[in-house]
């Protein structure tokens, strides 16, 4: 199932780089030069790697 970055919640399981990761934090910034809010997503993979991503609010993610 696909979810946009703005629809993500803490605890959602994402497929990132072919690995499953659980969302730990999500923050949104104000509208920038490109006219869209940005989402800062902190997730942790099954092997305890921390992944930090910054994506536009309408970026689609694969969610389980």
Predicted model as a PDB file, atoms N, CA, C, CB and O in Angstrom, pLDDT in the B-factor column:
MODEL        1                                                                  
ATOM      1  N   UNK A   1       0.844  -1.170   0.000  1.00 90.00           N  
ATOM      2  CA  UNK A   1       0.000   0.000   0.000  1.00 90.00           C  
ATOM      3  C   UNK A   1       0.898   1.245   0.000  1.00 90.00           C  
ATOM      4  CB  UNK A   1      -0.965  -0.008   1.226  1.00 90.00           C  
ATOM      5  O   UNK A   1       1.945   1.256   0.647  1.00 90.00           O  
ATOM      6  N   UNK A   2       0.501   2.256  -0.702  1.00 93.00           N  
ATOM      7  CA  UNK A   2       1.257   3.506  -0.777  1.00 93.00           C  
ATOM      8  C   UNK A   2       0.636   4.541   0.165  1.00 93.00           C  
ATOM      9  CB  UNK A   2       1.289   4.044  -2.238  1.00 93.00           C  
ATOM     10  O   UNK A   2      -0.585   4.636   0.287  1.00 93.00           O  
ATOM     11  N   UNK A   3       1.501   5.313   0.826  1.00 94.00           N  
ATOM     12  CA  UNK A   3       1.074   6.435   1.654  1.00 94.00           C  
ATOM     13  C   UNK A   3       1.983   7.606   1.321  1.00 94.00           C  
ATOM     14  CB  UNK A   3       1.122   6.085   3.189  1.00 94.00           C  
ATOM     15  O   UNK A   3       3.173   7.428   1.062  1.00 94.00           O  
ATOM     16  N   UNK A   4       1.414   8.799   1.329  1.00 95.00           N  
ATOM     17  CA  UNK A   4       2.222   9.994   1.131  1.00 95.00           C  
ATOM     18  C   UNK A   4       2.948  10.319   2.428  1.00 95.00           C  
ATOM     19  CB  UNK A   4       1.347  11.191   0.669  1.00 95.00           C  
ATOM     20  O   UNK A   4       2.518   9.911   3.507  1.00 95.00           O  
ATOM     21  N   UNK A   5       4.043  11.050   2.324  1.00 94.00           N  
ATOM     22  CA  UNK A   5       4.829  11.397   3.508  1.00 94.00           C  
ATOM     23  C   UNK A   5       3.982  12.134   4.539  1.00 94.00           C  
ATOM     24  CB  UNK A   5       6.033  12.252   3.114  1.00 94.00           C  
ATOM     25  O   UNK A   5       4.173  11.939   5.739  1.00 94.00           O  
ATOM     26  N   UNK A   6       3.053  12.973   4.098  1.00 93.00           N  
ATOM     27  CA  UNK A   6       2.226  13.729   5.043  1.00 93.00           C  
ATOM     28  C   UNK A   6       1.220  12.844   5.777  1.00 93.00           C  
ATOM     29  CB  UNK A   6       1.489  14.836   4.312  1.00 93.00           C  
ATOM     30  O   UNK A   6       0.653  13.278   6.780  1.00 93.00           O  
ATOM     31  N   UNK A   7       0.981  11.617   5.308  1.00 95.00           N  
ATOM     32  CA  UNK A   7       0.033  10.690   5.942  1.00 95.00           C  
ATOM     33  C   UNK A   7       0.717   9.708   6.894  1.00 95.00           C  
ATOM     34  CB  UNK A   7      -0.723   9.917   4.875  1.00 95.00           C  
ATOM     35  O   UNK A   7       0.039   8.952   7.590  1.00 95.00           O  
ATOM     36  N   UNK A   8       2.051   9.711   6.932  1.00 95.00           N  
ATOM     37  CA  UNK A   8       2.774   8.770   7.777  1.00 95.00           C  
ATOM     38  C   UNK A   8       2.577   9.083   9.250  1.00 95.00           C  
ATOM     39  CB  UNK A   8       4.254   8.783   7.437  1.00 95.00           C  
ATOM     40  O   UNK A   8       2.391  10.238   9.634  1.00 95.00           O  
ATOM     41  N   UNK A   9       2.619   8.038  10.069  1.00 95.00           N  
ATOM     42  CA  UNK A   9       2.502   8.182  11.510  1.00 95.00           C  
ATOM     43  C   UNK A   9       3.601   7.374  12.175  1.00 95.00           C  
ATOM     44  CB  UNK A   9       1.107   7.733  12.006  1.00 95.00           C  
ATOM     45  O   UNK A   9       4.202   6.491  11.563  1.00 95.00           O  
ATOM     46  N   UNK A  10       3.849   7.682  13.411  1.00 96.00           N  
ATOM     47  CA  UNK A  10       4.840   6.939  14.182  1.00 96.00           C  
ATOM     48  C   UNK A  10       4.407   5.473  14.269  1.00 96.00           C  
ATOM     49  CB  UNK A  10       5.016   7.554  15.608  1.00 96.00           C  
ATOM     50  O   UNK A  10       3.248   5.183  14.567  1.00 96.00           O  
ATOM     51  N   UNK A  11       5.331   4.558  14.009  1.00 95.00           N  
ATOM     52  CA  UNK A  11       5.024   3.133  14.067  1.00 95.00           C  
ATOM     53  C   UNK A  11       4.727   2.512  12.713  1.00 95.00           C  
ATOM     54  CB  UNK A  11       3.865   2.911  14.967  1.00 95.00           C  
ATOM     55  O   UNK A  11       4.671   1.288  12.600  1.00 95.00           O  
ATOM     56  N   UNK A  12       4.533   3.334  11.676  1.00 95.00           N  
ATOM     57  CA  UNK A  12       4.323   2.789  10.333  1.00 95.00           C  
ATOM     58  C   UNK A  12       5.575   2.052   9.870  1.00 95.00           C  
ATOM     59  CB  UNK A  12       3.956   3.913   9.332  1.00 95.00           C  
ATOM     60  O   UNK A  12       6.693   2.472  10.169  1.00 95.00           O  
ATOM     61  N   UNK A  13       5.389   0.961   9.143  1.00 95.00           N  
ATOM     62  CA  UNK A  13       6.512   0.178   8.627  1.00 95.00           C  
ATOM     63  C   UNK A  13       6.699   0.512   7.153  1.00 95.00           C  
ATOM     64  CB  UNK A  13       6.275  -1.356   8.827  1.00 95.00           C  
ATOM     65  O   UNK A  13       5.797   0.320   6.337  1.00 95.00           O  
ATOM     66  N   UNK A  14       7.898   1.019   6.825  1.00 93.00           N  
ATOM     67  CA  UNK A  14       8.226   1.434   5.470  1.00 93.00           C  
ATOM     68  C   UNK A  14       9.192   0.459   4.828  1.00 93.00           C  
ATOM     69  CB  UNK A  14       8.815   2.837   5.467  1.00 93.00           C  
ATOM     70  O   UNK A  14       9.918  -0.258   5.517  1.00 93.00           O  
ATOM     71  N   UNK A  15       9.195   0.438   3.511  1.00 91.00           N  
ATOM     72  CA  UNK A  15      10.183  -0.323   2.764  1.00 91.00           C  
ATOM     73  C   UNK A  15      11.189   0.693   2.226  1.00 91.00           C  
ATOM     74  CB  UNK A  15       9.519  -1.176   1.601  1.00 91.00           C  
ATOM     75  O   UNK A  15      10.895   1.427   1.282  1.00 91.00           O  
ATOM     76  N   UNK A  16      12.393   0.730   2.840  1.00 87.00           N  
ATOM     77  CA  UNK A  16      13.421   1.693   2.469  1.00 87.00           C  
ATOM     78  C   UNK A  16      14.669   0.934   2.048  1.00 87.00           C  
ATOM     79  CB  UNK A  16      13.731   2.667   3.641  1.00 87.00           C  
ATOM     80  O   UNK A  16      15.175   0.105   2.804  1.00 87.00           O  
ATOM     81  N   UNK A  17      15.165   1.205   0.862  1.00 83.00           N  
ATOM     82  CA  UNK A  17      16.378   0.564   0.348  1.00 83.00           C  
ATOM     83  C   UNK A  17      16.274  -0.958   0.400  1.00 83.00           C  
ATOM     84  CB  UNK A  17      17.600   1.029   1.142  1.00 83.00           C  
ATOM     85  O   UNK A  17      17.278  -1.636   0.620  1.00 83.00           O  
ATOM     86  N   UNK A  18      15.092  -1.493   0.205  1.00 86.00           N  
ATOM     87  CA  UNK A  18      14.894  -2.938   0.231  1.00 86.00           C  
ATOM     88  C   UNK A  18      14.837  -3.530   1.623  1.00 86.00           C  
ATOM     89  CB  UNK A  18      15.975  -3.599  -0.527  1.00 86.00           C  
ATOM     90  O   UNK A  18      14.808  -4.751   1.773  1.00 86.00           O  
ATOM     91  N   UNK A  19      14.821  -2.677   2.657  1.00 89.00           N  
ATOM     92  CA  UNK A  19      14.748  -3.138   4.043  1.00 89.00           C  
ATOM     93  C   UNK A  19      13.489  -2.579   4.686  1.00 89.00           C  
ATOM     94  CB  UNK A  19      16.011  -2.712   4.844  1.00 89.00           C  
ATOM     95  O   UNK A  19      12.983  -1.533   4.280  1.00 89.00           O  
ATOM     96  N   UNK A  20      12.994  -3.278   5.682  1.00 93.00           N  
ATOM     97  CA  UNK A  20      11.836  -2.791   6.421  1.00 93.00           C  
ATOM     98  C   UNK A  20      12.321  -1.886   7.542  1.00 93.00           C  
ATOM     99  CB  UNK A  20      10.987  -3.970   6.984  1.00 93.00           C  
ATOM    100  O   UNK A  20      13.273  -2.219   8.247  1.00 93.00           O  
ATOM    101  N   UNK A  21      11.669  -0.743   7.705  1.00 95.00           N  
ATOM    102  CA  UNK A  21      12.028   0.218   8.742  1.00 95.00           C  
ATOM    103  C   UNK A  21      10.762   0.730   9.412  1.00 95.00           C  
ATOM    104  CB  UNK A  21      12.850   1.392   8.152  1.00 95.00           C  
ATOM    105  O   UNK A  21       9.709   0.825   8.782  1.00 95.00           O  
ATOM    106  N   UNK A  22      10.874   1.060  10.699  1.00 96.00           N  
ATOM    107  CA  UNK A  22       9.745   1.569  11.471  1.00 96.00           C  
ATOM    108  C   UNK A  22       9.966   3.059  11.717  1.00 96.00           C  
ATOM    109  CB  UNK A  22       9.581   0.790  12.822  1.00 96.00           C  
ATOM    110  O   UNK A  22      11.050   3.469  12.132  1.00 96.00           O  
ATOM    111  N   UNK A  23       8.937   3.867  11.460  1.00 97.00           N  
ATOM    112  CA  UNK A  23       9.024   5.313  11.647  1.00 97.00           C  
ATOM    113  C   UNK A  23       9.073   5.611  13.144  1.00 97.00           C  
ATOM    114  CB  UNK A  23       7.818   6.044  10.969  1.00 97.00           C  
ATOM    115  O   UNK A  23       8.204   5.179  13.902  1.00 97.00           O  
ATOM    116  N   UNK A  24      10.108   6.360  13.564  1.00 97.00           N  
ATOM    117  CA  UNK A  24      10.239   6.767  14.960  1.00 97.00           C  
ATOM    118  C   UNK A  24       9.795   8.209  15.173  1.00 97.00           C  
ATOM    119  CB  UNK A  24      11.677   6.597  15.422  1.00 97.00           C  
ATOM    120  O   UNK A  24       9.154   8.524  16.176  1.00 97.00           O  
ATOM    121  N   UNK A  25      10.134   9.083  14.233  1.00 96.00           N  
ATOM    122  CA  UNK A  25       9.790  10.503  14.331  1.00 96.00           C  
ATOM    123  C   UNK A  25       9.419  11.024  12.951  1.00 96.00           C  
ATOM    124  CB  UNK A  25      10.968  11.325  14.931  1.00 96.00           C  
ATOM    125  O   UNK A  25       9.884  10.520  11.929  1.00 96.00           O  
ATOM    126  N   UNK A  26       8.572  12.043  12.947  1.00 96.00           N  
ATOM    127  CA  UNK A  26       8.282  12.733  11.693  1.00 96.00           C  
ATOM    128  C   UNK A  26       7.998  14.200  12.015  1.00 96.00           C  
ATOM    129  CB  UNK A  26       7.070  12.069  10.940  1.00 96.00           C  
ATOM    130  O   UNK A  26       7.191  14.509  12.892  1.00 96.00           O  
ATOM    131  N   UNK A  27       8.665  15.090  11.301  1.00 96.00           N  
ATOM    132  CA  UNK A  27       8.498  16.531  11.485  1.00 96.00           C  
ATOM    133  C   UNK A  27       8.235  17.163  10.132  1.00 96.00           C  
ATOM    134  CB  UNK A  27       9.751  17.169  12.161  1.00 96.00           C  
ATOM    135  O   UNK A  27       8.695  16.667   9.103  1.00 96.00           O  
ATOM    136  N   UNK A  28       7.486  18.266  10.138  1.00 94.00           N  
ATOM    137  CA  UNK A  28       7.201  18.981   8.905  1.00 94.00           C  
ATOM    138  C   UNK A  28       7.744  20.397   8.993  1.00 94.00           C  
ATOM    139  CB  UNK A  28       5.690  18.998   8.618  1.00 94.00           C  
ATOM    140  O   UNK A  28       7.627  21.052  10.029  1.00 94.00           O  
ATOM    141  N   UNK A  29       8.342  20.870   7.897  1.00 92.00           N  
ATOM    142  CA  UNK A  29       8.855  22.231   7.841  1.00 92.00           C  
ATOM    143  C   UNK A  29       7.823  23.119   7.154  1.00 92.00           C  
ATOM    144  CB  UNK A  29      10.220  22.285   7.097  1.00 92.00           C  
ATOM    145  O   UNK A  29       6.825  22.640   6.617  1.00 92.00           O  
ATOM    146  N   UNK A  30       8.085  24.412   7.183  1.00 88.00           N  
ATOM    147  CA  UNK A  30       7.209  25.354   6.491  1.00 88.00           C  
ATOM    148  C   UNK A  30       7.432  25.254   4.988  1.00 88.00           C  
ATOM    149  CB  UNK A  30       7.455  26.800   6.982  1.00 88.00           C  
ATOM    150  O   UNK A  30       8.365  24.601   4.520  1.00 88.00           O  
ATOM    151  N   UNK A  31       6.566  25.909   4.256  1.00 85.00           N  
ATOM    152  CA  UNK A  31       6.677  25.915   2.806  1.00 85.00           C  
ATOM    153  C   UNK A  31       7.968  26.625   2.416  1.00 85.00           C  
ATOM    154  CB  UNK A  31       5.443  26.602   2.152  1.00 85.00           C  
ATOM    155  O   UNK A  31       8.267  27.711   2.913  1.00 85.00           O  
ATOM    156  N   UNK A  32       8.721  26.006   1.530  1.00 71.00           N  
ATOM    157  CA  UNK A  32      10.012  26.556   1.106  1.00 71.00           C  
ATOM    158  C   UNK A  32       9.949  27.174  -0.272  1.00 71.00           C  
ATOM    159  CB  UNK A  32      11.069  25.483   1.125  1.00 71.00           C  
ATOM    160  O   UNK A  32       8.874  27.515  -0.765  1.00 71.00           O  
ATOM    161  N   UNK A  33      11.108  27.316  -0.891  1.00 75.00           N  
ATOM    162  CA  UNK A  33      11.211  27.931  -2.218  1.00 75.00           C  
ATOM    163  C   UNK A  33      10.421  27.165  -3.267  1.00 75.00           C  
ATOM    164  CB  UNK A  33      12.665  28.021  -2.642  1.00 75.00           C  
ATOM    165  O   UNK A  33       9.818  27.772  -4.153  1.00 75.00           O  
ATOM    166  N   UNK A  34      10.416  25.860  -3.180  1.00 71.00           N  
ATOM    167  CA  UNK A  34       9.750  25.041  -4.192  1.00 71.00           C  
ATOM    168  C   UNK A  34       8.235  24.988  -3.972  1.00 71.00           C  
ATOM    169  CB  UNK A  34      10.326  23.627  -4.184  1.00 71.00           C  
ATOM    170  O   UNK A  34       7.531  24.377  -4.776  1.00 71.00           O  
ATOM    171  N   UNK A  35       7.722  25.599  -2.923  1.00 82.00           N  
ATOM    172  CA  UNK A  35       6.290  25.693  -2.709  1.00 82.00           C  
ATOM    173  C   UNK A  35       5.665  24.496  -2.029  1.00 82.00           C  
ATOM    174  CB  UNK A  35       5.629  25.905  -3.988  1.00 82.00           C  
ATOM    175  O   UNK A  35       4.442  24.360  -2.042  1.00 82.00           O  
ATOM    176  N   UNK A  36       6.464  23.619  -1.434  1.00 85.00           N  
ATOM    177  CA  UNK A  36       5.919  22.443  -0.762  1.00 85.00           C  
ATOM    178  C   UNK A  36       6.549  22.299   0.615  1.00 85.00           C  
ATOM    179  CB  UNK A  36       6.154  21.169  -1.602  1.00 85.00           C  
ATOM    180  O   UNK A  36       7.701  22.678   0.829  1.00 85.00           O  
ATOM    181  N   UNK A  37       5.778  21.745   1.544  1.00 90.00           N  
ATOM    182  CA  UNK A  37       6.329  21.422   2.856  1.00 90.00           C  
ATOM    183  C   UNK A  37       7.265  20.235   2.713  1.00 90.00           C  
ATOM    184  CB  UNK A  37       5.202  21.118   3.885  1.00 90.00           C  
ATOM    185  O   UNK A  37       7.112  19.414   1.809  1.00 90.00           O  
ATOM    186  N   UNK A  38       8.224  20.153   3.606  1.00 93.00           N  
ATOM    187  CA  UNK A  38       9.153  19.023   3.626  1.00 93.00           C  
ATOM    188  C   UNK A  38       8.901  18.198   4.882  1.00 93.00           C  
ATOM    189  CB  UNK A  38      10.634  19.511   3.571  1.00 93.00           C  
ATOM    190  O   UNK A  38       8.578  18.739   5.940  1.00 93.00           O  
ATOM    191  N   UNK A  39       9.049  16.899   4.755  1.00 94.00           N  
ATOM    192  CA  UNK A  39       8.905  15.985   5.885  1.00 94.00           C  
ATOM    193  C   UNK A  39      10.278  15.435   6.231  1.00 94.00           C  
ATOM    194  CB  UNK A  39       7.902  14.829   5.562  1.00 94.00           C  
ATOM    195  O   UNK A  39      10.992  14.946   5.355  1.00 94.00           O  
ATOM    196  N   UNK A  40      10.650  15.511   7.499  1.00 96.00           N  
ATOM    197  CA  UNK A  40      11.901  14.913   7.992  1.00 96.00           C  
ATOM    198  C   UNK A  40      11.490  13.651   8.728  1.00 96.00           C  
ATOM    199  CB  UNK A  40      12.728  15.910   8.937  1.00 96.00           C  
ATOM    200  O   UNK A  40      10.819  13.716   9.758  1.00 96.00           O  
ATOM    201  N   UNK A  41      11.891  12.507   8.200  1.00 96.00           N  
ATOM    202  CA  UNK A  41      11.464  11.210   8.715  1.00 96.00           C  
ATOM    203  C   UNK A  41      12.660  10.481   9.299  1.00 96.00           C  
ATOM    204  CB  UNK A  41      10.799  10.363   7.606  1.00 96.00           C  
ATOM    205  O   UNK A  41      13.683  10.309   8.636  1.00 96.00           O  
ATOM    206  N   UNK A  42      12.523  10.056  10.545  1.00 97.00           N  
ATOM    207  CA  UNK A  42      13.555   9.260  11.210  1.00 97.00           C  
ATOM    208  C   UNK A  42      12.975   7.863  11.384  1.00 97.00           C  
ATOM    209  CB  UNK A  42      13.994   9.893  12.604  1.00 97.00           C  
ATOM    210  O   UNK A  42      11.920   7.690  11.994  1.00 97.00           O  
ATOM    211  N   UNK A  43      13.674   6.869  10.840  1.00 96.00           N  
ATOM    212  CA  UNK A  43      13.205   5.482  10.914  1.00 96.00           C  
ATOM    213  C   UNK A  43      14.359   4.589  11.352  1.00 96.00           C  
ATOM    214  CB  UNK A  43      12.630   5.007   9.544  1.00 96.00           C  
ATOM    215  O   UNK A  43      15.527   4.951  11.207  1.00 96.00           O  
ATOM    216  N   UNK A  44      14.022   3.423  11.888  1.00 96.00           N  
ATOM    217  CA  UNK A  44      15.030   2.459  12.316  1.00 96.00           C  
ATOM    218  C   UNK A  44      14.745   1.129  11.631  1.00 96.00           C  
ATOM    219  CB  UNK A  44      15.040   2.299  13.870  1.00 96.00           C  
ATOM    220  O   UNK A  44      13.622   0.626  11.659  1.00 96.00           O  
ATOM    221  N   UNK A  45      15.803   0.560  11.006  1.00 93.00           N  
ATOM    222  CA  UNK A  45      15.652  -0.708  10.294  1.00 93.00           C  
ATOM    223  C   UNK A  45      15.711  -1.867  11.275  1.00 93.00           C  
ATOM    224  CB  UNK A  45      16.741  -0.864   9.213  1.00 93.00           C  
ATOM    225  O   UNK A  45      15.993  -1.675  12.458  1.00 93.00           O  
ATOM    226  N   UNK A  46      15.442  -3.079  10.778  1.00 90.00           N  
ATOM    227  CA  UNK A  46      15.464  -4.272  11.626  1.00 90.00           C  
ATOM    228  C   UNK A  46      16.834  -4.535  12.225  1.00 90.00           C  
ATOM    229  CB  UNK A  46      15.022  -5.477  10.833  1.00 90.00           C  
ATOM    230  O   UNK A  46      16.934  -5.083  13.323  1.00 90.00           O  
ATOM    231  N   UNK A  47      17.901  -4.148  11.513  1.00 90.00           N  
ATOM    232  CA  UNK A  47      19.250  -4.358  12.045  1.00 90.00           C  
ATOM    233  C   UNK A  47      19.757  -3.127  12.806  1.00 90.00           C  
ATOM    234  CB  UNK A  47      20.217  -4.701  10.905  1.00 90.00           C  
ATOM    235  O   UNK A  47      20.964  -2.905  12.905  1.00 90.00           O  
ATOM    236  N   UNK A  48      18.817  -2.324  13.348  1.00 91.00           N  
ATOM    237  CA  UNK A  48      19.084  -1.190  14.234  1.00 91.00           C  
ATOM    238  C   UNK A  48      19.847  -0.033  13.587  1.00 91.00           C  
ATOM    239  CB  UNK A  48      19.847  -1.666  15.411  1.00 91.00           C  
ATOM    240  O   UNK A  48      20.499   0.737  14.292  1.00 91.00           O  
ATOM    241  N   UNK A  49      19.779   0.104  12.268  1.00 93.00           N  
ATOM    242  CA  UNK A  49      20.363   1.260  11.604  1.00 93.00           C  
ATOM    243  C   UNK A  49      19.354   2.394  11.612  1.00 93.00           C  
ATOM    244  CB  UNK A  49      20.796   0.916  10.155  1.00 93.00           C  
ATOM    245  O   UNK A  49      18.171   2.187  11.343  1.00 93.00           O  
ATOM    246  N   UNK A  50      19.825   3.592  11.921  1.00 95.00           N  
ATOM    247  CA  UNK A  50      18.966   4.768  11.929  1.00 95.00           C  
ATOM    248  C   UNK A  50      19.035   5.429  10.560  1.00 95.00           C  
ATOM    249  CB  UNK A  50      19.382   5.764  13.051  1.00 95.00           C  
ATOM    250  O   UNK A  50      20.122   5.681  10.041  1.00 95.00           O  
ATOM    251  N   UNK A  51      17.874   5.708   9.976  1.00 94.00           N  
ATOM    252  CA  UNK A  51      17.790   6.319   8.654  1.00 94.00           C  
ATOM    253  C   UNK A  51      17.038   7.647   8.795  1.00 94.00           C  
ATOM    254  CB  UNK A  51      17.075   5.363   7.624  1.00 94.00           C  
ATOM    255  O   UNK A  51      15.936   7.685   9.343  1.00 94.00           O  
ATOM    256  N   UNK A  52      17.635   8.729   8.302  1.00 96.00           N  
ATOM    257  CA  UNK A  52      17.001  10.042   8.325  1.00 96.00           C  
ATOM    258  C   UNK A  52      16.816  10.492   6.886  1.00 96.00           C  
ATOM    259  CB  UNK A  52      17.846  11.078   9.140  1.00 96.00           C  
ATOM    260  O   UNK A  52      17.773  10.524   6.112  1.00 96.00           O  
ATOM    261  N   UNK A  53      15.583  10.840   6.528  1.00 94.00           N  
ATOM    262  CA  UNK A  53      15.268  11.264   5.165  1.00 94.00           C  
ATOM    263  C   UNK A  53      14.519  12.583   5.197  1.00 94.00           C  
ATOM    264  CB  UNK A  53      14.439  10.191   4.431  1.00 94.00           C  
ATOM    265  O   UNK A  53      13.753  12.844   6.125  1.00 94.00           O  
ATOM    266  N   UNK A  54      14.735  13.410   4.194  1.00 94.00           N  
ATOM    267  CA  UNK A  54      13.957  14.631   4.003  1.00 94.00           C  
ATOM    268  C   UNK A  54      13.329  14.515   2.624  1.00 94.00           C  
ATOM    269  CB  UNK A  54      14.848  15.941   4.140  1.00 94.00           C  
ATOM    270  O   UNK A  54      14.025  14.427   1.613  1.00 94.00           O  
ATOM    271  N   UNK A  55      12.021  14.517   2.600  1.00 93.00           N  
ATOM    272  CA  UNK A  55      11.272  14.342   1.351  1.00 93.00           C  
ATOM    273  C   UNK A  55      10.124  15.361   1.300  1.00 93.00           C  
ATOM    274  CB  UNK A  55      10.720  12.880   1.232  1.00 93.00           C  
ATOM    275  O   UNK A  55       9.680  15.837   2.345  1.00 93.00           O  
ATOM    276  N   UNK A  56       9.641  15.699   0.099  1.00 92.00           N  
ATOM    277  CA  UNK A  56       8.450  16.558  -0.009  1.00 92.00           C  
ATOM    278  C   UNK A  56       7.246  15.855   0.618  1.00 92.00           C  
ATOM    279  CB  UNK A  56       8.154  16.916  -1.500  1.00 92.00           C  
ATOM    280  O   UNK A  56       7.217  14.627   0.694  1.00 92.00           O  
ATOM    281  N   UNK A  57       6.262  16.623   1.065  1.00 92.00           N  
ATOM    282  CA  UNK A  57       5.111  16.046   1.756  1.00 92.00           C  
ATOM    283  C   UNK A  57       4.285  15.117   0.877  1.00 92.00           C  
ATOM    284  CB  UNK A  57       4.234  17.143   2.279  1.00 92.00           C  
ATOM    285  O   UNK A  57       3.547  14.283   1.400  1.00 92.00           O  
ATOM    286  N   UNK A  58       4.389  15.239  -0.444  1.00 93.00           N  
ATOM    287  CA  UNK A  58       3.606  14.381  -1.333  1.00 93.00           C  
ATOM    288  C   UNK A  58       4.429  13.229  -1.916  1.00 93.00           C  
ATOM    289  CB  UNK A  58       3.023  15.209  -2.459  1.00 93.00           C  
ATOM    290  O   UNK A  58       4.044  12.641  -2.926  1.00 93.00           O  
ATOM    291  N   UNK A  59       5.561  12.906  -1.279  1.00 94.00           N  
ATOM    292  CA  UNK A  59       6.406  11.788  -1.725  1.00 94.00           C  
ATOM    293  C   UNK A  59       5.758  10.467  -1.315  1.00 94.00           C  
ATOM    294  CB  UNK A  59       7.845  11.901  -1.127  1.00 94.00           C  
ATOM    295  O   UNK A  59       5.416  10.302  -0.144  1.00 94.00           O  
ATOM    296  N   UNK A  60       5.577   9.513  -2.248  1.00 95.00           N  
ATOM    297  CA  UNK A  60       4.920   8.239  -1.906  1.00 95.00           C  
ATOM    298  C   UNK A  60       5.893   7.229  -1.288  1.00 95.00           C  
ATOM    299  CB  UNK A  60       4.279   7.631  -3.155  1.00 95.00           C  
ATOM    300  O   UNK A  60       7.019   7.077  -1.762  1.00 95.00           O  
ATOM    301  N   UNK A  61       5.460   6.545  -0.238  1.00 93.00           N  
ATOM    302  CA  UNK A  61       6.221   5.485   0.404  1.00 93.00           C  
ATOM    303  C   UNK A  61       5.441   4.192   0.352  1.00 93.00           C  
ATOM    304  CB  UNK A  61       6.560   5.852   1.853  1.00 93.00           C  
ATOM    305  O   UNK A  61       4.211   4.206   0.391  1.00 93.00           O  
ATOM    306  N   UNK A  62       6.154   3.049   0.263  1.00 91.00           N  
ATOM    307  CA  UNK A  62       5.521   1.745   0.391  1.00 91.00           C  
ATOM    308  C   UNK A  62       5.380   1.429   1.873  1.00 91.00           C  
ATOM    309  CB  UNK A  62       6.340   0.638  -0.347  1.00 91.00           C  
ATOM    310  O   UNK A  62       6.374   1.373   2.597  1.00 91.00           O  
ATOM    311  N   UNK A  63       4.151   1.223   2.324  1.00 92.00           N  
ATOM    312  CA  UNK A  63       3.877   0.963   3.735  1.00 92.00           C  
ATOM    313  C   UNK A  63       3.260  -0.414   3.865  1.00 92.00           C  
ATOM    314  CB  UNK A  63       2.943   2.047   4.340  1.00 92.00           C  
ATOM    315  O   UNK A  63       2.418  -0.816   3.063  1.00 92.00           O  
ATOM    316  N   UNK A  64       3.697  -1.137   4.901  1.00 86.00           N  
ATOM    317  CA  UNK A  64       3.114  -2.466   5.160  1.00 86.00           C  
ATOM    318  C   UNK A  64       2.062  -2.377   6.227  1.00 86.00           C  
ATOM    319  CB  UNK A  64       4.191  -3.474   5.576  1.00 86.00           C  
ATOM    320  O   UNK A  64       1.458  -3.388   6.584  1.00 86.00           O  
TER     321      UNK A  64                                                      
ENDMDL                                                                          
END                                                                             
